[in-house]
Amino acid sequence: MESFDPTSKQGLPMLQLHDPVPQYAPDLGASMERVFSTLKRPLWRANFSFYEWSYEDDEGGAAAAVGIGERIYVKVEYETLLRLPEHPDHLVFTIRAHMDSLDDFAAAPRACAALAGQIRAMPDALLEYKGLDSSDKQSAVLAFLDAAAAPLAHKAEKLAAQAGKPEQDPKPKKVAEKPAAKPEAEPELPKPLGCLQALPETARETDTATALTEPVYFVDTYMFELAGCKLLEAVVAPEAPKGAPEGHVKLQIVLDRTVFHPQGGGQPTDVGELSAPSLPTLRVSFVSMRREDGGILHDCVVAQADADAWIGASKADGSDPQILCRVDAQTRRTNARVHSAGHLLDVAVQSLDLKWTPGKGYHFADGPYVEYVLGADSRKVDPKKPGDKEKLTADLQAAIDELVRAGGAVTIAQKAGVRTVAIGGLECPCGGTHVRDSSELGKVIVKKLKAKKGNMRLSYSVQ
């Protein structure tokens, strides 16, 4: 196992320091330089990789006899960055590594499901960099994680079955009104599982005590305005905005807190306005999050003079403009309905016992879909059987219609630091905005089923 040698990195520029990291320069280079140059508050981040336990002397084939859960370890580095108050030109960077076997992770099915989702979403180059350097190893790790996460699927099947009961009951009760009281308890996370405590890139909420921007959008989907926000950064992005009038630039604003939801997790960006006394109003066209510090970037295409005014306000001594965030309400409501409808489709799929595993989700209004991973026992469409696809589509439509008619509260919780959303009794990690009750979705149309590389893509729309 390779180790980090600080002496070999001393004096290197950031790009050279991260040279082995795939896509670092185009994806993270500029933002990391900005973080290091403008850092004011301490911040933390985490990343993970995989290591395979090796035996120095394996003449007896001991390694082959050890199961993958004991042989493969997940390494998570918890990293902090702090500017020294008495020496502001110097930053202190600390790393604390946690090592836990896959067997340790098996006690936490949600962590296994989240980790498997991240592996499936990563490009091959990044997987190789993180230690999953062969397709066989990737498949073995995914098979282990999927098996460990199976209790979640079994629980979902039971809840989905309950969601189907109204068809036989003349006076159906809302699914969420069942004494959700006591779902089967998931085992408490083992204390030594340091990896899980720092597991990145899931629905884990950024620690608001250390994140650059507090994500107030998590509080309430229907909060469209937020006043009294502080201006932390105002910088012009190096790339020119596409299609903008001549003389316009892309101004990126970072606040101490925001009600704007950034694009990500299959959900599109919020749009809206930022305003402050004596400053020109900005139209926010795109919002994203910097993974390295939790700073939320509000992109605004503006004339250079307007950009200069905001940049000046961010640097002026004693200047503390109070910013008002105003999200476009119609866009937010649409995004929430489309995203929630995608979750409810998972419930419909479970209720029909199709044995499809949710994979990639695209919850944009211009063509939303959920892609499901099929296994040996999954219900498949028989191209030789006339009307098979049409019948399955009709069954899914009937199931989703009944779920919307029955309604049920959408509940959000924090479990082991991971934000979860439960719709129709089916709970999963999610960082999106959602409706309050599934009855608010209106008409959800199952538009098309399409087999895609061994998976099944279910396209839908919300009217």
ABEGO torsion letter per residue (X at the ends): XBBBBAAAABGBBAAAAAAABBGAAAAAAAAAAAAAAABABBBBBBBBBBBBBBBABAAAGAAAABBAAAABBBBBBBBBBBBBAABAABBBBBBBBBBBBAAAAAABAAAAAAAAAAAAABBAAAAAAAGBABAAAAAAAAAAAAAAAAAAAAAAAAAAAAAAAAAABABBBBAAABBAABBBBBBBBBAABAAAAABBGBABBBBAAABABBBAAAABAABABBBGBBBABBBBBABBBBGBBBGBBBBBBBBABBABBBBEGGBBBBBEBBBBBGBBBBBBABBBBBAAAGBBBBBBBBBAAAAAAAAAAAABBGBBBBBBBBBBAAAAAAAAAAAAAAAAAAAAAAAAGAGBBBBBBBABAAGBBBBBBBBAABBBBBAABBGAAAAAAAAAAAAAAAAAAAEEBBBBBBBGGBBBBBBGGBBBBBABBBBABAAAAEBBBBABBBBBGGBBBBBBBBX
